[in-house]
Amino acid sequence: MTKEKLLKALGKKVKALREAKGLSQYALSDESGIARSQIVRLENGELNCTIATLLQVAQALEVEVKELVEG
């Protein structure tokens, strides 16, 4: 898998989990402490984020980090 495909897959997963929880990007930003602009870039597969950022997103979505990165 290429880096681009991995980032796109991660973004799709984050977006799907966010929508399943009924959260807006603004709400996820508030819950995670991550700027909404970063949430947008993450969901669009444009952000190669740190593990710490993944942890913040996972905690806000109430999932394990591995759920974000598993295929």
C-alpha positions, 0 to 999 in steps of 0.5 A: 500500500502506498502512503497516499492510499494509506492516508486516504483510507485513514481519512475515510475511516475517521470520517465514517466513525465521526458520522456514525457518532453523529459528530460534526467536524467542529464537534470532533475538533472540540472533543479532540483538541485538534484544529478543525482545519487538521480534521478536514485535512485528515479526513481528506487524506492530506495530513500525515499526522502523528501518533499523538494526533491519532490518539486524540482522535481515537479518544474523541471517537471512543475507539482504539487507535488500531481501529483507525488504522486497520483495514 
